[in-house]
Amino acid sequence: MIGEASFYGLYLPWIMVLALAALLALWGVRRLLAATGAYRWVWHPALFDMALYLLLLYALSRASSYLQ
């Protein structure tokens, strides 16, 4: 997972690219959970969202390491 991605000459750390992808995935998952009413069962939504973001980031990082 060590490396960088080049976007038109701008070098970004690979973890930043994964963090942005995890953020986009989090927005979609949050909308889905809010639409289904799953947040009624969550004690602290902010902590839940942070944990969900970290799980998504971990999953993307593991998936990208398999692709290399």
Beta strands, then each sheet from edge to edge (+ up, - down):
strand 1: 4-7
strand 2: 10-13
sheet 1: 1+ 2-
end
